[in-house]
């Protein structure tokens, strides 16, 4: 039997590299397309000899065509991804996150792709006060990043409805785990806090720390991808990919202090534009249409993440 092949765009990034590693172990052949704008070659160091790598941009139809040739499935993770950064470059975010998605959808049609899975974001809900967040809620994005993700979702649904391309959009909720990157100004909260505590510095909290997130360990997102791959009932739909719980940022600092055996108080800064106050997913829909079950609790994921970062200290050095 021929091995099924998956193209992972953004496969040298934090989530993409974890995804590539996991699906290789499950027996899939893997193609990776990445332009290294945020991905890093060291993320795929251990698997680079077992995957086919294509360096290039998702907005370039010729490289996309080469990377997708012979593939059965597409996991589209490549994107510009920072909410605060998106305010300074709305057109860049629209170009990569929307035009890039259209280029991939066009090629997916030509290649008769059996399932096209888009990595979307919980940010499309905006500051929706009704928790847990359900897919049928009216989206109200409050950042250029969130708008671009919602637009990409709408294109996926349109390609399913009009052309029969089996697409699924997964709204990720605050994914964390090994290999998550640190950028000086826009660092993601969990690696930033681990870095701060490791250096005996106060972790920076934007706002009062009472904001909460449905932090989702990367293994749970991988499980969501596997579950939609196996279900034809999922086609054309949008699902939350999360655990259905939430933790405040203040609680996160306490938990990390405990794990790293420190007792360092955070420093509170002004809230950032575009940051929503609370996220918590309803996972009823994905469980209705697929066999998805969260694999790892928040605490287990946090322990694994801390262990990994303390073992790989080079990842705790911020990239500018």
Kinemage of the C-alpha trace (Angstrom):
@kinemage 1
@onewidth
@group {chain A} dominant
@subgroup {mainchain}
@vectorlist {calphas} color= white
{ca unk a 1} P 0.000 0.000 0.000
{ca unk a 2} L 1.240 3.478 -0.892
{ca unk a 3} L 2.102 5.703 2.007
{ca unk a 4} L -0.129 8.789 2.273
{ca unk a 5} L 1.778 12.030 1.917
{ca unk a 6} L 1.098 15.298 3.762
{ca unk a 7} L 2.335 18.738 2.773
{ca unk a 8} L 2.880 20.865 5.890
{ca unk a 9} L 3.281 24.555 5.118
{ca unk a 10} L 5.219 26.308 7.873
{ca unk a 11} L 6.652 22.914 8.774
{ca unk a 12} L 9.878 24.398 10.168
{ca unk a 13} L 7.924 26.446 12.700
{ca unk a 14} L 7.081 25.481 16.262
{ca unk a 15} L 3.723 23.776 15.610
{ca unk a 16} L 4.614 22.593 12.095
{ca unk a 17} L 7.811 20.828 13.182
{ca unk a 18} L 5.993 19.042 16.018
{ca unk a 19} L 3.281 18.093 13.504
{ca unk a 20} L 5.813 16.766 10.983
{ca unk a 21} L 7.569 14.679 13.644
{ca unk a 22} L 4.287 13.210 14.931
{ca unk a 23} L 2.881 12.286 11.510
{ca unk a 24} L 6.210 10.764 10.412
{ca unk a 25} L 5.926 8.461 13.440
{ca unk a 26} L 2.372 7.604 12.346
{ca unk a 27} L 3.733 6.358 9.010
{ca unk a 28} L 2.982 9.299 6.701
{ca unk a 29} L 5.428 10.692 4.158
{ca unk a 30} L 6.004 14.410 4.773
{ca unk a 31} L 6.743 17.369 2.514
{ca unk a 32} L 7.570 20.661 4.236
{ca unk a 33} L 7.279 24.104 2.664
{ca unk a 34} L 8.781 26.979 4.647
{ca unk a 35} L 10.495 30.275 3.858
{ca unk a 36} L 12.182 30.602 7.281
{ca unk a 37} L 10.608 33.997 7.989
{ca unk a 38} L 9.747 32.646 11.444
{ca unk a 39} L 10.560 28.934 11.071
{ca unk a 40} L 13.993 27.652 11.991
{ca unk a 41} L 16.077 24.885 10.439
{ca unk a 42} L 17.049 23.628 13.905
{ca unk a 43} L 13.371 22.779 14.539
{ca unk a 44} L 13.577 20.015 11.935
{ca unk a 45} L 17.183 18.987 12.626
{ca unk a 46} L 16.195 15.518 13.866
{ca unk a 47} L 13.829 14.744 10.951
{ca unk a 48} L 15.336 16.615 7.991
{ca unk a 49} L 16.683 13.430 6.404
{ca unk a 50} L 13.231 11.820 6.539
{ca unk a 51} L 11.200 14.624 4.945
{ca unk a 52} L 11.220 16.381 1.558
{ca unk a 53} L 11.946 20.050 2.141
{ca unk a 54} L 10.964 22.946 -0.128
{ca unk a 55} L 12.212 26.426 0.710
{ca unk a 56} L 9.964 29.189 -0.550
{ca unk a 57} L 6.933 31.376 -0.152
{ca unk a 58} L 3.297 30.231 -0.069
{ca unk a 59} L 2.404 33.161 -2.351
{ca unk a 60} L 4.609 31.683 -5.111
{ca unk a 61} L 2.462 29.259 -7.183
{ca unk a 62} L 5.471 27.490 -8.733
{ca unk a 63} L 7.074 26.467 -5.409
{ca unk a 64} L 3.634 25.579 -3.998
{ca unk a 65} L 2.982 23.401 -7.049
{ca unk a 66} L 6.309 21.557 -6.599
{ca unk a 67} L 5.785 21.060 -2.863
{ca unk a 68} L 2.217 19.742 -3.287
{ca unk a 69} L 2.942 17.337 -6.133
{ca unk a 70} L 2.012 13.776 -5.163
{ca unk a 71} L 0.482 14.804 -1.814
{ca unk a 72} L -2.809 13.478 -0.456
{ca unk a 73} L -3.347 16.025 2.317
{ca unk a 74} L -2.355 19.615 3.117
{ca unk a 75} L -1.885 21.029 6.629
{ca unk a 76} L -1.662 24.776 6.049
{ca unk a 77} L 0.146 26.291 9.051
{ca unk a 78} L 2.340 28.908 7.329
{ca unk a 79} L 1.278 32.408 8.390
{ca unk a 80} L 2.305 35.703 9.868
{ca unk a 81} L 1.065 35.139 13.362
{ca unk a 82} L 1.532 37.907 15.937
{ca unk a 83} L -1.525 39.960 17.006
{ca unk a 84} L 0.432 43.048 18.190
{ca unk a 85} L 2.764 42.940 15.170
{ca unk a 86} L -0.193 42.811 12.759
{ca unk a 87} L -1.229 46.387 13.636
{ca unk a 88} L 1.984 47.620 12.023
{ca unk a 89} L 1.570 45.579 8.834
{ca unk a 90} L -2.086 44.879 7.985
{ca unk a 91} L -1.406 44.558 4.236
{ca unk a 92} L 1.458 42.099 4.828
{ca unk a 93} L -0.791 39.955 7.018
{ca unk a 94} L -3.567 40.002 4.406
{ca unk a 95} L -1.114 39.069 1.656
{ca unk a 96} L 0.504 36.081 3.392
{ca unk a 97} L -2.462 34.799 5.386
{ca unk a 98} L -5.174 35.289 2.751
{ca unk a 99} L -3.540 35.441 -0.709
{ca unk a 100} L -1.145 32.659 0.353
{ca unk a 101} L -4.119 30.519 1.388
{ca unk a 102} L -5.837 31.130 -1.981
{ca unk a 103} L -2.672 30.083 -3.869
{ca unk a 104} L -2.628 26.847 -1.831
{ca unk a 105} L -6.361 26.212 -2.356
{ca unk a 106} L -5.953 26.644 -6.125
{ca unk a 107} L -3.098 24.125 -6.192
{ca unk a 108} L -5.040 21.792 -3.897
{ca unk a 109} L -7.882 21.733 -6.437
{ca unk a 110} L -5.488 20.928 -9.295
{ca unk a 111} L -3.859 18.167 -7.226
{ca unk a 112} L -7.188 16.662 -6.095
{ca unk a 113} L -6.140 16.976 -2.434
{ca unk a 114} L -8.253 14.691 -0.207
{ca unk a 115} L -8.247 17.048 2.790
{ca unk a 116} L -7.038 20.629 3.209
{ca unk a 117} L -6.711 21.622 6.874
{ca unk a 118} L -6.253 25.308 7.686
{ca unk a 119} L -4.687 26.448 10.944
{ca unk a 120} L -7.006 29.255 12.030
{ca unk a 121} L -7.172 31.046 15.369
{ca unk a 122} L -9.407 31.676 18.361
{ca unk a 123} L -8.673 35.369 17.786
{ca unk a 124} L -11.478 35.427 15.167
{ca unk a 125} L -13.997 35.511 18.057
{ca unk a 126} L -12.660 38.850 19.322
{ca unk a 127} L -13.793 39.902 22.784
{ca unk a 128} L -16.837 37.665 22.824
{ca unk a 129} L -18.189 37.622 26.361
{ca unk a 130} L -20.103 34.337 26.096
{ca unk a 131} L -17.837 31.514 27.227
{ca unk a 132} L -17.139 28.839 26.228
{ca unk a 133} L -16.694 30.083 22.646
{ca unk a 134} L -18.765 28.184 20.101
{ca unk a 135} L -18.139 27.983 16.377
{ca unk a 136} L -21.580 29.373 15.553
{ca unk a 137} L -20.936 32.633 17.449
{ca unk a 138} L -20.691 35.705 15.256
{ca unk a 139} L -16.968 36.329 14.704
{ca unk a 140} L -15.781 39.791 15.762
{ca unk a 141} L -12.033 40.005 15.070
{ca unk a 142} L -10.278 42.992 16.657
{ca unk a 143} L -6.822 42.785 15.004
{ca unk a 144} L -5.546 42.599 11.416
{ca unk a 145} L -4.169 39.129 12.249
{ca unk a 146} L -7.605 37.882 13.355
{ca unk a 147} L -9.302 39.384 10.280
{ca unk a 148} L -6.801 37.651 7.986
{ca unk a 149} L -7.445 34.298 9.680
{ca unk a 150} L -11.205 34.697 9.361
{ca unk a 151} L -10.856 35.602 5.667
{ca unk a 152} L -8.760 32.463 5.082
{ca unk a 153} L -11.490 30.363 6.750
{ca unk a 154} L -14.157 31.884 4.510
{ca unk a 155} L -12.101 31.019 1.416
{ca unk a 156} L -11.721 27.430 2.614
{ca unk a 157} L -15.461 27.098 3.087
{ca unk a 158} L -16.096 28.654 -0.342
{ca unk a 159} L -13.736 26.168 -2.040
{ca unk a 160} L -15.608 23.319 -0.348
{ca unk a 161} L -19.066 24.628 -1.257
{ca unk a 162} L -18.305 25.633 -4.838
{ca unk a 163} L -15.599 23.186 -5.910
{ca unk a 164} L -16.049 20.255 -3.525
{ca unk a 165} L -12.518 20.569 -2.122
{ca unk a 166} L -12.628 18.886 1.330
{ca unk a 167} L -11.462 21.678 3.655
{ca unk a 168} L -11.501 21.951 7.442
{ca unk a 169} L -10.515 25.015 9.484
{ca unk a 170} L -9.190 24.454 12.995
{ca unk a 171} L -9.262 27.423 15.349
{ca unk a 172} L -6.173 26.991 17.535
{ca unk a 173} L -6.354 28.273 21.114
{ca unk a 174} L -3.036 29.509 22.579
{ca unk a 175} L -0.917 26.569 21.513
{ca unk a 176} L 2.259 25.984 23.518
{ca unk a 177} L 5.005 23.397 23.748
{ca unk a 178} L 8.587 22.485 22.846
{ca unk a 179} L 10.346 24.612 20.209
{ca unk a 180} L 8.010 27.600 20.574
{ca unk a 181} L 10.012 30.623 19.484
{ca unk a 182} L 10.937 33.698 21.453
{ca unk a 183} L 10.979 37.054 19.750
{ca unk a 184} L 12.175 40.000 21.820
{ca unk a 185} L 9.230 42.322 21.435
{ca unk a 186} L 6.373 39.936 20.696
{ca unk a 187} L 7.322 36.829 22.642
{ca unk a 188} L 4.597 34.314 23.279
{ca unk a 189} L 3.627 34.138 26.923
{ca unk a 190} L 4.742 30.661 28.079
{ca unk a 191} L 8.305 30.602 26.652
{ca unk a 192} L 8.708 34.259 27.675
{ca unk a 193} L 7.743 33.476 31.266
{ca unk a 194} L 10.012 30.399 31.351
{ca unk a 195} L 12.869 32.547 30.023
{ca unk a 196} L 12.229 35.312 32.588
{ca unk a 197} L 12.033 32.942 35.564
{ca unk a 198} L 15.109 31.058 34.351
{ca unk a 199} L 17.017 34.374 34.331
{ca unk a 200} L 15.565 35.372 37.749
{ca unk a 201} L 13.679 38.244 36.097
{ca unk a 202} L 10.054 39.274 36.649
{ca unk a 203} L 7.801 37.900 33.903
{ca unk a 204} L 6.028 40.760 32.071
{ca unk a 205} L 2.214 40.726 32.221
{ca unk a 206} L 0.281 43.084 29.947
{ca unk a 207} L -2.739 44.215 31.946
{ca unk a 208} L -3.777 42.930 35.398
{ca unk a 209} L -3.094 39.220 34.768
{ca unk a 210} L -6.740 38.314 35.255
{ca unk a 211} L -7.104 37.675 31.543
{ca unk a 212} L -7.454 33.957 30.858
{ca unk a 213} L -6.584 31.585 28.024
{ca unk a 214} L -7.480 28.071 26.935
{ca unk a 215} L -3.813 27.086 26.771
{ca unk a 216} L -3.545 24.071 24.455
{ca unk a 217} L -0.516 21.792 24.482
{ca unk a 218} L 0.750 21.112 20.957
{ca unk a 219} L -0.006 17.350 21.180
{ca unk a 220} L -3.710 18.214 21.446
{ca unk a 221} L -3.575 20.208 18.201
{ca unk a 222} L -1.845 17.279 16.494
{ca unk a 223} L -4.666 15.014 17.751
{ca unk a 224} L -7.228 17.468 16.298
{ca unk a 225} L -5.530 17.266 12.889
{ca unk a 226} L -5.521 13.491 12.988
{ca unk a 227} L -9.197 13.364 13.970
{ca unk a 228} L -10.371 15.587 11.076
{ca unk a 229} L -8.187 13.675 8.629
{ca unk a 230} L -10.139 10.520 9.424
{ca unk a 231} L -13.640 12.050 9.293
{ca unk a 232} L -15.507 12.937 6.092
{ca unk a 233} L -18.270 14.427 8.240
{ca unk a 234} L -15.802 17.206 9.132
{ca unk a 235} L -15.501 18.480 5.551
{ca unk a 236} L -16.408 22.127 5.011
{ca unk a 237} L -16.568 22.810 8.734
{ca unk a 238} L -14.797 25.019 11.258
{ca unk a 239} L -13.786 23.564 14.638
{ca unk a 240} L -12.160 24.781 17.822
{ca unk a 241} L -8.938 22.876 18.498
{ca unk a 242} L -8.446 23.191 22.248
{ca unk a 243} L -9.086 21.555 25.624
{ca unk a 244} L -12.109 23.513 26.837
{ca unk a 245} L -10.534 24.937 30.017
{ca unk a 246} L -8.958 28.259 30.924
{ca unk a 247} L -6.176 29.536 33.156
{ca unk a 248} L -5.461 33.144 34.104
{ca unk a 249} L -2.085 34.658 33.335
{ca unk a 250} L -1.530 35.223 37.084
{ca unk a 251} L -2.165 31.498 37.712
{ca unk a 252} L 0.256 30.657 34.897
{ca unk a 253} L 3.037 32.587 36.658
{ca unk a 254} L 2.321 30.712 39.925
{ca unk a 255} L 2.362 27.319 38.192
{ca unk a 256} L 5.615 28.053 36.371
{ca unk a 257} L 7.277 29.372 39.538
{ca unk a 258} L 6.402 26.083 41.200
{ca unk a 259} L 7.708 23.945 38.324
{ca unk a 260} L 10.965 25.904 37.998
{ca unk a 261} L 11.288 26.103 41.806
{ca unk a 262} L 11.344 29.896 41.903
{ca unk a 263} L 9.272 32.546 43.636
{ca unk a 264} L 9.445 35.586 41.395
{ca unk a 265} L 6.673 38.176 41.205
{ca unk a 266} L 5.554 39.387 37.773
{ca unk a 267} L 5.768 42.997 36.572
{ca unk a 268} L 2.550 44.527 35.259
{ca unk a 269} L 2.587 46.611 32.064
{ca unk a 270} L -0.084 48.398 30.010
{ca unk a 271} L -2.502 46.114 28.120
{ca unk a 272} L -1.681 45.552 24.438
{ca unk a 273} L -4.063 46.465 21.599
{ca unk a 274} L -5.888 43.493 20.076
{ca unk a 275} L -5.391 41.228 23.092
{ca unk a 276} L -8.713 39.678 24.052
{ca unk a 277} L -9.570 39.292 27.740
{ca unk a 278} L -10.670 35.661 27.843
{ca unk a 279} L -10.629 32.596 25.642
{ca unk a 280} L -12.166 29.233 26.399
{ca unk a 281} L -13.288 26.818 23.718
{ca unk a 282} L -16.319 24.656 23.469
{ca unk a 283} L -15.096 21.401 21.929
{ca unk a 284} L -18.568 19.918 21.429
{ca unk a 285} L -18.534 20.394 17.640
{ca unk a 286} L -15.214 18.691 16.926
{ca unk a 287} L -16.247 15.836 19.244
{ca unk a 288} L -19.586 15.539 17.447
{ca unk a 289} L -18.040 15.139 13.992
{ca unk a 290} L -14.749 13.393 14.819
{ca unk a 291} L -13.202 11.153 17.479
{ca unk a 292} L -11.116 14.012 18.940
{ca unk a 293} L -10.118 13.823 22.585
{ca unk a 294} L -7.551 16.101 24.249
{ca unk a 295} L -4.454 13.968 24.900
{ca unk a 296} L -2.624 16.054 27.470
{ca unk a 297} L -3.868 18.232 30.339
{ca unk a 298} L -2.610 21.796 30.733
{ca unk a 299} L -0.511 20.817 33.770
{ca unk a 300} L 1.060 17.820 32.001
{ca unk a 301} L 1.799 19.961 28.939
{ca unk a 302} L 3.327 22.702 31.080
{ca unk a 303} L 5.593 20.184 32.833
{ca unk a 304} L 6.747 18.727 29.477
{ca unk a 305} L 7.333 22.220 28.078
{ca unk a 306} L 9.366 23.415 31.063
{ca unk a 307} L 11.469 20.226 31.008
{ca unk a 308} L 12.119 20.659 27.292
{ca unk a 309} L 13.110 24.341 27.486
{ca unk a 310} L 15.400 23.830 30.480
{ca unk a 311} L 17.109 21.035 28.544
{ca unk a 312} L 17.366 23.163 25.367
{ca unk a 313} L 18.486 26.494 26.808
{ca unk a 314} L 19.525 27.796 23.368
{ca unk a 315} L 15.804 28.185 22.603
{ca unk a 316} L 15.463 30.605 25.539
{ca unk a 317} L 17.587 33.175 23.721
{ca unk a 318} L 15.272 35.658 21.997
{ca unk a 319} L 15.448 36.310 18.294
{ca unk a 320} L 15.087 40.018 17.529
